[in-house]
Amino acid sequence: MNAWTPVIVAFLCNWCSYAGADLAGTGRQQYPPNIRIIRVPCSGRVNPMFIIKALVDGADGVMVSGCHPGDCHYLAGNLYARRRFAVLKKLLVTAGVEPDRVHFTWVSASEGTRFAEVVRGVTEAVTALGPNKMTGGGAGEL
Ligand code: FES
């Protein structure tokens, strides 16, 4: 039986969320294996086109995770990212993309447990939506 499971591209800030993912791993936290992590220097580095390209190229969902407000190593990169993300999300909804396909969150380097919870939540939300119809196939293309 071929049960469908989503592919979720996760853009993680190197300084916080990527380290949080690492901590989840070393702490043996269980979370769904559906995410494909892309490490970025700051969540502010995530160009909205990266998110659109991931969806067009076959991702069923995308998550962006950065440092908590006030903790960005580049001062306000995460705040710019959050603003861009809010605008992009409205645009995606206008274009017919379900809002729960894209998620923005904060996870610090010490929050391995939170990272696992976030991934579980995002995976559940994207799974409930089914395959991404923008590509007609979803997971197979990534
Ligand atoms: S350095 Fe982590 S969000 Fe900017």
Boltz pocket constraint, residues with backbone or C-beta under 6 A from the ligand:
constraints:
  - pocket:
      binder: B
      contacts: [[A, 13], [A, 14], [A, 15], [A, 16], [A, 41], [A, 42], [A, 43], [A, 44], [A, 65], [A, 66], [A, 67], [A, 71], [A, 72], [A, 73], [A, 74], [A, 75], [A, 77], [A, 78]]
      max_distance: 6.0
